[in-house]
Amino acid sequence: MSVSKIVAGGQTGVDLAALGFARKHQILYGGWVPKGRTNEAGLIPVEYAGLVETHSPEVIERTKLNVQSSDATLIVVNGSDSPGTQQTVVFAREAGKPYLVLDVRQGTEFCQQKLRDWLRKNPVEVLNIAGPRGSEAPGLDVQVRDLLEGCIDEFAYPR
């Protein structure tokens, strides 16, 4: 089964990297974002029209809703350990949903293989992709794009 939709919360860093990957490859995308469509850089870019505002400007609500509305969650880190990232793991456990934490310090190829293996073991159509915001993990967005590009065959997209 291929991932047919990517969900993310619109924050800088991992979230926008995942959504940008989806847009680039015409993969369906969506997700919950805080009321007001804000992230740490200001407003979430308008080109991400498939995102839905929560009732609250608090990020915790969108984090929980993105976990709940997905089949599984991929969390990408680079040694950083933010409270939001930790809460994502808690929400996935509470929801009984599979999740995978990848630390890109282990190397791109290693992480790509782990992701491929995990996706093949877990039936995932809707994948939530999360991780620290850009200010907490500078440069991680580029590593997330590289990770996902190396696993493009695991995603349903127009070929």
GROMACS elastic network, one bead per residue, 0.5 to 0.9 nm:
[ bonds ]
;  ai    aj funct       b0    kb
    1     4     6  0.87630   500
    1   119     6  0.83403   500
    1   120     6  0.74372   500
    1   122     6  0.87852   500
    1   123     6  0.61903   500
    1   124     6  0.68836   500
    1   125     6  0.70844   500
    1   154     6  0.79616   500
    1   155     6  0.87220   500
    1   156     6  0.88272   500
    2   119     6  0.81696   500
    2   120     6  0.86033   500
    2   123     6  0.81742   500
    2   124     6  0.69823   500
    2   125     6  0.62324   500
    2   153     6  0.79851   500
    2   154     6  0.52169   500
    2   156     6  0.54382   500
    3     6     6  0.74720   500
    3    27     6  0.87953   500
    3   119     6  0.82492   500
    3   123     6  0.85636   500
    3   124     6  0.57376   500
    3   126     6  0.59714   500
    3   127     6  0.65962   500
    3   154     6  0.62684   500
    3   156     6  0.57358   500
    3   157     6  0.89838   500
    4    27     6  0.65726   500
    4    28     6  0.63875   500
    4    29     6  0.85027   500
    4   124     6  0.82926   500
    4   125     6  0.51331   500
    4   126     6  0.61535   500
    4   127     6  0.81210   500
    4   155     6  0.60328   500
    4   157     6  0.73860   500
    5    22     6  0.80301   500
    5    27     6  0.61607   500
    5    29     6  0.51589   500
    5    30     6  0.75277   500
    5    70     6  0.89508   500
    5   125     6  0.63274   500
    5   127     6  0.62949   500
    5   128     6  0.85723   500
    5   155     6  0.81105   500
    5   156     6  0.79281   500
    6    18     6  0.73574   500
    6    19     6  0.71123   500
    6    22     6  0.66764   500
    6    27     6  0.73025   500
    6    28     6  0.63892   500
    6    30     6  0.64859   500
    6    31     6  0.79604   500
    6    70     6  0.85681   500
    6   125     6  0.85545   500
    6   126     6  0.58688   500
    6   128     6  0.58976   500
    6   129     6  0.70006   500
    7    15     6  0.84830   500
    7    18     6  0.81219   500
    7    19     6  0.75234   500
    7    28     6  0.87019   500
    7    29     6  0.56122   500
    7    32     6  0.79423   500
    7    51     6  0.87118   500
    7    66     6  0.66327   500
    7    67     6  0.87575   500
    7    69     6  0.83937   500
    7    70     6  0.72046   500
    7    73     6  0.89749   500
    7   126     6  0.69758   500
    7   127     6  0.59205   500
    7   129     6  0.62231   500
    7   130     6  0.86946   500
    8    11     6  0.80587   500
    8    14     6  0.84986   500
    8    15     6  0.51902   500
    8    16     6  0.75709   500
    8    18     6  0.70106   500
    8    19     6  0.67046   500
    8    29     6  0.79718   500
    8    30     6  0.66730   500
    8    31     6  0.51125   500
    8    32     6  0.70934   500
    8    33     6  0.81700   500
    8    51     6  0.84911   500
    8    63     6  0.85673   500
    8    66     6  0.67244   500
    8   127     6  0.85582   500
    8   128     6  0.56727   500
    8   129     6  0.54738   500
    8   130     6  0.63551   500
    9    15     6  0.58668   500
    9    16     6  0.80444   500
    9    19     6  0.89706   500
    9    30     6  0.83877   500
    9    31     6  0.57385   500
    9    32     6  0.54836   500
    9    33     6  0.50392   500
    9    34     6  0.79708   500
    9    39     6  0.89308   500
    9    51     6  0.79574   500
    9    59     6  0.83905   500
    9    62     6  0.64714   500
    9    63     6  0.68095   500
    9    66     6  0.70199   500
    9   128     6  0.86888   500
    9   129     6  0.83899   500
    9   130     6  0.75570   500
   10    13     6  0.88412   500
   10    14     6  0.87758   500
   10    15     6  0.52970   500
   10    16     6  0.55911   500
   10    19     6  0.77104   500
   10    31     6  0.78488   500
   10    32     6  0.78585   500
   10    33     6  0.60204   500
   10    34     6  0.85901   500
   10    37     6  0.79808   500
   10    38     6  0.79258   500
   10    39     6  0.67042   500
   10    44     6  0.62949   500
   10    45     6  0.87149   500
   10    48     6  0.83381   500
   10    51     6  0.78539   500
   11    14     6  0.74150   500
   11    15     6  0.53153   500
   11    16     6  0.61602   500
   11    33     6  0.81803   500
   11    38     6  0.78413   500
   11    40     6  0.67977   500
   11    41     6  0.83165   500
   11    44     6  0.76070   500
   11   132     6  0.85195   500
   11   133     6  0.60105   500
   11   134     6  0.78432   500
   12    15     6  0.61155   500
   12    16     6  0.55139   500
   12    17     6  0.78835   500
   12    39     6  0.65476   500
   12    40     6  0.66469   500
   12    41     6  0.70137   500
   12    44     6  0.85953   500
   12   132     6  0.83368   500
   12   133     6  0.51352   500
   12   135     6  0.79288   500
   12   141     6  0.82168   500
   13    16     6  0.58034   500
   13    17     6  0.61664   500
   13    18     6  0.87489   500
   13   131     6  0.76558   500
   13   132     6  0.66600   500
   13   135     6  0.77185   500
   13   136     6  0.85208   500
   13   137     6  0.73100   500
   13   138     6  0.74933   500
   13   139     6  0.77368   500
   13   140     6  0.63995   500
   13   142     6  0.85230   500
   13   144     6  0.86830   500
   14    17     6  0.50974   500
   14    18     6  0.61517   500
   14    19     6  0.86802   500
   14    75     6  0.86393   500
   14    76     6  0.71708   500
   14    77     6  0.85243   500
   14   129     6  0.74029   500
   14   130     6  0.59871   500
   14   131     6  0.54055   500
   14   132     6  0.64644   500
   14   133     6  0.65498   500
   14   134     6  0.72479   500
   14   137     6  0.88746   500
   14   140     6  0.66740   500
   14   141     6  0.51133   500
   14   142     6  0.86535   500
   14   143     6  0.89124   500
   14   144     6  0.64370   500
   14   145     6  0.86288   500
   15    18     6  0.52621   500
   15    19     6  0.62880   500
   15    20     6  0.85614   500
   15   129     6  0.65530   500
   15   130     6  0.57738   500
   15   131     6  0.70359   500
   15   132     6  0.83883   500
   15   133     6  0.77005   500
   15   141     6  0.81316   500
   16    20     6  0.58544   500
   16    21     6  0.84127   500
   16    44     6  0.88563   500
   16   141     6  0.76195   500
   17    20     6  0.50688   500
   17    21     6  0.61467   500
   17    22     6  0.86784   500
   17   140     6  0.87521   500
   17   141     6  0.52090   500
   17   142     6  0.72659   500
   17   143     6  0.89390   500
   17   144     6  0.64367   500
   17   145     6  0.59786   500
   18    21     6  0.51044   500
   18    22     6  0.63113   500
   18    23     6  0.87627   500
   18   129     6  0.65499   500
   18   130     6  0.83072   500
   18   141     6  0.81963   500
   18   144     6  0.71460   500
   18   145     6  0.69049   500
   18   148     6  0.78992   500
   19    22     6  0.50296   500
   19    23     6  0.62233   500
   19    24     6  0.85824   500
   19    29     6  0.66838   500
   19    30     6  0.80218   500
   19    48     6  0.76890   500
   19   129     6  0.88173   500
   20    23     6  0.51062   500
   20    24     6  0.60431   500
   20    25     6  0.86473   500
   20    48     6  0.86748   500
   20   145     6  0.83167   500
   21    24     6  0.51476   500
   21    25     6  0.63369   500
   21    26     6  0.84686   500
   21    27     6  0.81227   500
   21   145     6  0.64480   500
   21   148     6  0.74160   500
   21   149     6  0.77686   500
   22    25     6  0.53761   500
   22    26     6  0.58305   500
   22    28     6  0.65742   500
   22    29     6  0.62529   500
   22   157     6  0.87640   500
   23    27     6  0.61726   500
   23    28     6  0.76235   500
   23    29     6  0.75285   500
   23    48     6  0.84564   500
   24    27     6  0.77676   500
   25    28     6  0.89549   500
   25   152     6  0.87730   500
   25   157     6  0.62105   500
   25   158     6  0.73943   500
   25   159     6  0.89411   500
   26    29     6  0.86332   500
   26   156     6  0.89659   500
   26   157     6  0.59598   500
   26   158     6  0.67421   500
   27   155     6  0.75545   500
   27   156     6  0.65877   500
   27   157     6  0.51654   500
   27   158     6  0.78084   500
   28    50     6  0.87933   500
   28   156     6  0.86650   500
   28   157     6  0.81785   500
   29    48     6  0.86195   500
   29    50     6  0.66004   500
   29    51     6  0.80613   500
   29   126     6  0.88517   500
   30    48     6  0.80729   500
   30    49     6  0.82050   500
   30    52     6  0.74721   500
   31    50     6  0.72364   500
   31    51     6  0.50173   500
   31    52     6  0.61952   500
   31    53     6  0.86503   500
   31    62     6  0.80751   500
   31    65     6  0.81381   500
   31    66     6  0.59056   500
   31    69     6  0.81559   500
   31   128     6  0.81142   500
   32    51     6  0.57134   500
   32    53     6  0.57392   500
   32    54     6  0.62772   500
   32    61     6  0.84814   500
   32    62     6  0.50939   500
   32    63     6  0.76376   500
   32    65     6  0.65256   500
   32    66     6  0.59278   500
   33    36     6  0.82062   500
   33    37     6  0.58707   500
   33    38     6  0.75007   500
   33    39     6  0.85028   500
   33    44     6  0.87339   500
   33    51     6  0.64227   500
   33    52     6  0.59205   500
   33    54     6  0.60478   500
   33    57     6  0.83269   500
   33    59     6  0.74678   500
   33    61     6  0.85222   500
   33    62     6  0.54334   500
   33    63     6  0.82817   500
   33    66     6  0.87691   500
   34    37     6  0.55177   500
   34    38     6  0.63139   500
   34    39     6  0.79882   500
   34    52     6  0.83269   500
   34    53     6  0.54498   500
   34    54     6  0.53010   500
   34    55     6  0.74646   500
   34    56     6  0.60480   500
   34    58     6  0.60339   500
   34    59     6  0.57603   500
   34    60     6  0.86654   500
   34    61     6  0.75139   500
   34    62     6  0.60364   500
   35    38     6  0.72695   500
   35    52     6  0.85719   500
   35    54     6  0.51524   500
   35    55     6  0.58092   500
   35    56     6  0.52042   500
   35    58     6  0.77353   500
   35    59     6  0.89775   500
   36    43     6  0.76550   500
   36    44     6  0.89487   500
   36    53     6  0.69969   500
   36    54     6  0.86717   500
   36    56     6  0.85832   500
   36    57     6  0.66440   500
   37    42     6  0.83970   500
   37    43     6  0.57105   500
   37    44     6  0.55503   500
   37    45     6  0.86511   500
   37    51     6  0.84647   500
   37    52     6  0.83307   500
   37    53     6  0.63647   500
   37    54     6  0.88995   500
   37    57     6  0.82606   500
   38    41     6  0.76336   500
   38    42     6  0.53703   500
   38    44     6  0.54477   500
   38    57     6  0.79750   500
   39    42     6  0.53603   500
   39    43     6  0.60765   500
   39    44     6  0.61206   500
   39    59     6  0.89395   500
   39   133     6  0.88532   500
   40    43     6  0.81999   500
   40   133     6  0.78564   500
   40   134     6  0.83190   500
   40   135     6  0.82840   500
   41    44     6  0.78329   500
   42    45     6  0.89179   500
   43    46     6  0.81979   500
   44    47     6  0.85662   500
   44    48     6  0.74700   500
   45    48     6  0.60490   500
   45    49     6  0.84002   500
   46    49     6  0.59220   500
   47    50     6  0.85240   500
   48    51     6  0.63104   500
   49    52     6  0.82359   500
   53    56     6  0.81263   500
   53    57     6  0.86252   500
   53    62     6  0.81525   500
   54    57     6  0.72737   500
   54    58     6  0.86469   500
   54    61     6  0.70280   500
   54    62     6  0.63568   500
   54    65     6  0.85806   500
   55    58     6  0.87904   500
   55    61     6  0.82751   500
   56    59     6  0.79473   500
   56    61     6  0.70056   500
   56    62     6  0.84596   500
   57    60     6  0.89078   500
   57    61     6  0.82544   500
   57    62     6  0.88089   500
   58    61     6  0.61120   500
   58    62     6  0.75488   500
   59    62     6  0.53740   500
   59    63     6  0.62029   500
   59    64     6  0.87888   500
   59    84     6  0.82063   500
   60    63     6  0.50597   500
   60    64     6  0.62948   500
   60    65     6  0.86961   500
   60    84     6  0.73956   500
   60    87     6  0.79766   500
   60    88     6  0.88129   500
   61    64     6  0.53140   500
   61    65     6  0.62223   500
   61    66     6  0.86231   500
   62    65     6  0.50557   500
   62    66     6  0.59762   500
   62    67     6  0.85706   500
   63    66     6  0.53215   500
   63    67     6  0.64261   500
   63    68     6  0.87487   500
   63    84     6  0.78425   500
   63    87     6  0.79558   500
   63    88     6  0.64071   500
   63    91     6  0.81097   500
   63   130     6  0.85936   500
   64    67     6  0.52575   500
   64    68     6  0.61726   500
   64    69     6  0.86256   500
   64    87     6  0.84133   500
   64    88     6  0.70860   500
   64    91     6  0.60109   500
   64    92     6  0.82929   500
   65    69     6  0.59410   500
   65    70     6  0.85704   500
   66    69     6  0.52473   500
   66    70     6  0.63113   500
   66    73     6  0.87069   500
   66   128     6  0.63542   500
   66   129     6  0.88714   500
   67    70     6  0.54807   500
   67    71     6  0.78667   500
   67    72     6  0.71628   500
   67    73     6  0.65123   500
   67    88     6  0.72621   500
   67    91     6  0.66749   500
   67    92     6  0.60939   500
   67    95     6  0.78382   500
   67    97     6  0.79076   500
   67   127     6  0.88209   500
   67   128     6  0.63650   500
   68    71     6  0.77862   500
   68    72     6  0.87067   500
   68    91     6  0.79831   500
   68    92     6  0.76890   500
   68    95     6  0.66947   500
   68    97     6  0.81274   500
   69    72     6  0.89115   500
   69   126     6  0.79692   500
   69   128     6  0.82435   500
   70    73     6  0.70965   500
   70    97     6  0.83336   500
   70   124     6  0.83105   500
   70   125     6  0.80373   500
   70   127     6  0.56229   500
   70   128     6  0.57397   500
   71    97     6  0.65538   500
   71    98     6  0.74632   500
   71   122     6  0.89359   500
   71   123     6  0.77845   500
   71   124     6  0.54946   500
   71   125     6  0.65468   500
   71   126     6  0.53075   500
   71   127     6  0.60787   500
   71   128     6  0.76936   500
   72    92     6  0.77994   500
   72    97     6  0.55290   500
   72    99     6  0.55568   500
   72   100     6  0.83101   500
   72   122     6  0.82061   500
   72   123     6  0.86431   500
   72   124     6  0.63329   500
   72   125     6  0.85020   500
   72   126     6  0.69918   500
   72   127     6  0.53728   500
   72   128     6  0.61905   500
   72   129     6  0.87297   500
   73    88     6  0.84025   500
   73    89     6  0.85458   500
   73    92     6  0.72440   500
   73    97     6  0.75525   500
   73    98     6  0.65224   500
   73   100     6  0.65048   500
   73   101     6  0.85703   500
   73   126     6  0.87876   500
   73   127     6  0.57229   500
   73   129     6  0.57600   500
   73   130     6  0.72463   500
   74    98     6  0.87237   500
   74    99     6  0.56879   500
   74   100     6  0.50111   500
   74   101     6  0.61703   500
   74   102     6  0.76275   500
   74   115     6  0.84273   500
   74   127     6  0.70675   500
   74   128     6  0.61162   500
   74   130     6  0.62088   500
   74   131     6  0.82926   500
   75    85     6  0.74232   500
   75    88     6  0.81142   500
   75    89     6  0.82502   500
   75    99     6  0.73425   500
   75   100     6  0.60143   500
   75   102     6  0.62226   500
   75   103     6  0.85589   500
   75   128     6  0.83146   500
   75   129     6  0.59209   500
   75   131     6  0.51752   500
   75   132     6  0.87173   500
   76    85     6  0.89316   500
   76   100     6  0.82785   500
   76   101     6  0.58404   500
   76   103     6  0.59968   500
   76   104     6  0.71200   500
   76   129     6  0.76584   500
   76   130     6  0.64299   500
   76   131     6  0.51284   500
   76   132     6  0.78241   500
   76   140     6  0.83319   500
   76   144     6  0.71700   500
   77    80     6  0.58877   500
   77    81     6  0.75117   500
   77    85     6  0.85305   500
   77   101     6  0.73254   500
   77   102     6  0.61631   500
   77   104     6  0.63433   500
   77   105     6  0.83695   500
   77   130     6  0.88244   500
   77   131     6  0.58981   500
   77   132     6  0.67251   500
   77   137     6  0.77529   500
   77   140     6  0.74079   500
   77   144     6  0.89898   500
   78    81     6  0.84943   500
   78   102     6  0.81643   500
   78   103     6  0.50577   500
   78   104     6  0.52690   500
   78   105     6  0.57360   500
   78   106     6  0.88214   500
   78   132     6  0.88728   500
   78   137     6  0.69330   500
   78   140     6  0.68337   500
   79   103     6  0.63310   500
   79   104     6  0.80028   500
   79   105     6  0.71435   500
   79   137     6  0.85572   500
   80    85     6  0.89695   500
   80   103     6  0.87825   500
   80   132     6  0.72723   500
   80   136     6  0.70871   500
   80   137     6  0.65514   500
   81    84     6  0.84674   500
   81    85     6  0.66372   500
   81    86     6  0.69633   500
   81   131     6  0.89749   500
   81   132     6  0.76151   500
   81   136     6  0.86831   500
   82    85     6  0.52255   500
   82    86     6  0.63206   500
   82    87     6  0.86713   500
   82   131     6  0.82515   500
   82   132     6  0.61493   500
   82   133     6  0.85857   500
   82   136     6  0.74147   500
   83    86     6  0.50648   500
   83    87     6  0.61172   500
   83    88     6  0.86706   500
   83   132     6  0.87497   500
   84    87     6  0.50012   500
   84    88     6  0.62580   500
   84    89     6  0.89188   500
   84   131     6  0.78260   500
   84   132     6  0.71724   500
   84   133     6  0.89156   500
   85    88     6  0.51094   500
   85    89     6  0.67406   500
   85    90     6  0.89596   500
   85   130     6  0.72543   500
   85   131     6  0.55074   500
   85   132     6  0.61072   500
   86    89     6  0.53318   500
   86    90     6  0.65399   500
   86    91     6  0.89106   500
   87    91     6  0.61616   500
   87    92     6  0.85803   500
   88    91     6  0.51589   500
   88    92     6  0.62124   500
   88    93     6  0.86736   500
   88   130     6  0.77506   500
   88   131     6  0.84683   500
   89    92     6  0.51244   500
   89    93     6  0.62116   500
   89    94     6  0.86074   500
   89    99     6  0.73366   500
   89   100     6  0.89083   500
   89   101     6  0.85883   500
   90    93     6  0.52073   500
   90    94     6  0.61420   500
   90    95     6  0.85931   500
   91    94     6  0.50445   500
   91    95     6  0.60615   500
   91    96     6  0.84914   500
   91    97     6  0.85833   500
   92    95     6  0.51264   500
   92    96     6  0.60455   500
   92    97     6  0.51393   500
   92    98     6  0.67956   500
   92    99     6  0.65640   500
   93    96     6  0.50142   500
   93    97     6  0.62540   500
   93    98     6  0.76921   500
   93    99     6  0.81452   500
   94    97     6  0.77998   500
   95    98     6  0.88988   500
   98   122     6  0.75816   500
  100   114     6  0.88921   500
  100   115     6  0.78883   500
  100   118     6  0.76321   500
  101   131     6  0.89897   500
  102   105     6  0.87487   500
  102   106     6  0.82303   500
  102   111     6  0.63286   500
  102   114     6  0.80657   500
  102   115     6  0.81002   500
  103   106     6  0.60223   500
  103   107     6  0.81547   500
  103   111     6  0.74819   500
  104   107     6  0.54488   500
  104   108     6  0.62048   500
  104   110     6  0.84865   500
  104   111     6  0.65145   500
  104   140     6  0.82678   500
  104   143     6  0.71716   500
  104   144     6  0.82584   500
  104   147     6  0.84659   500
  105   108     6  0.79508   500
  105   111     6  0.89661   500
  106   109     6  0.85132   500
  106   110     6  0.64158   500
  106   111     6  0.68280   500
  107   110     6  0.53940   500
  107   111     6  0.62197   500
  107   112     6  0.86149   500
  108   111     6  0.51887   500
  108   112     6  0.60360   500
  108   113     6  0.86440   500
  108   143     6  0.76288   500
  108   146     6  0.73960   500
  108   147     6  0.60634   500
  108   150     6  0.85038   500
  109   112     6  0.50271   500
  109   113     6  0.62049   500
  109   114     6  0.86157   500
  109   147     6  0.79030   500
  109   150     6  0.80537   500
  110   113     6  0.52881   500
  110   114     6  0.62600   500
  110   115     6  0.86791   500
  111   114     6  0.50188   500
  111   115     6  0.60764   500
  111   116     6  0.85503   500
  111   147     6  0.70186   500
  112   115     6  0.51162   500
  112   116     6  0.61358   500
  112   117     6  0.86053   500
  112   147     6  0.57573   500
  112   148     6  0.75571   500
  112   150     6  0.63419   500
  112   151     6  0.62191   500
  113   116     6  0.50715   500
  113   117     6  0.60958   500
  113   118     6  0.84872   500
  113   151     6  0.82485   500
  114   117     6  0.52065   500
  114   118     6  0.60603   500
  114   119     6  0.85811   500
  115   118     6  0.50879   500
  115   119     6  0.60502   500
  115   120     6  0.85210   500
  115   147     6  0.87017   500
  115   148     6  0.89517   500
  115   151     6  0.76545   500
  116   119     6  0.52563   500
  116   120     6  0.61965   500
  116   121     6  0.87250   500
  116   151     6  0.66195   500
  116   154     6  0.69944   500
  117   120     6  0.52094   500
  117   121     6  0.63150   500
  117   122     6  0.87659   500
  118   121     6  0.51526   500
  118   122     6  0.61585   500
  119   122     6  0.51863   500
  119   123     6  0.68347   500
  119   124     6  0.66087   500
  119   154     6  0.74551   500
  120   123     6  0.70129   500
  120   124     6  0.84739   500
  120   154     6  0.83608   500
  124   127     6  0.63774   500
  125   155     6  0.88092   500
  125   156     6  0.89633   500
  130   133     6  0.89946   500
  131   137     6  0.89062   500
  132   135     6  0.80487   500
  132   136     6  0.58866   500
  132   137     6  0.61569   500
  132   140     6  0.84803   500
  133   136     6  0.54385   500
  133   137     6  0.64401   500
  133   138     6  0.82925   500
  133   140     6  0.89298   500
  134   137     6  0.52528   500
  134   138     6  0.52800   500
  134   139     6  0.73963   500
  134   140     6  0.72986   500
  134   141     6  0.73255   500
  135   138     6  0.57503   500
  137   140     6  0.56955   500
  137   141     6  0.83119   500
  138   141     6  0.75497   500
  139   142     6  0.56763   500
  139   143     6  0.69255   500
  140   143     6  0.50246   500
  140   144     6  0.61107   500
  140   145     6  0.86686   500
  141   144     6  0.50703   500
  141   145     6  0.63407   500
  141   146     6  0.87427   500
  142   145     6  0.51997   500
  142   146     6  0.63307   500
  142   147     6  0.86601   500
  143   146     6  0.50229   500
  143   147     6  0.60638   500
  143   148     6  0.86273   500
  144   148     6  0.61627   500
  144   149     6  0.84704   500
  145   148     6  0.52043   500
  145   149     6  0.59538   500
  145   150     6  0.85557   500
  146   149     6  0.51101   500
  146   150     6  0.62282   500
  146   151     6  0.88236   500
  147   150     6  0.54031   500
  147   151     6  0.67132   500
  148   151     6  0.51001   500
  148   152     6  0.61214   500
  149   152     6  0.51286   500
  149   153     6  0.87197   500
  150   153     6  0.81104   500
  151   154     6  0.57115   500
  151   155     6  0.76158   500
  152   155     6  0.55295   500
  152   156     6  0.83548   500
  152   157     6  0.86328   500
  153   156     6  0.75369   500
  153   157     6  0.87341   500
  156   159     6  0.86760   500
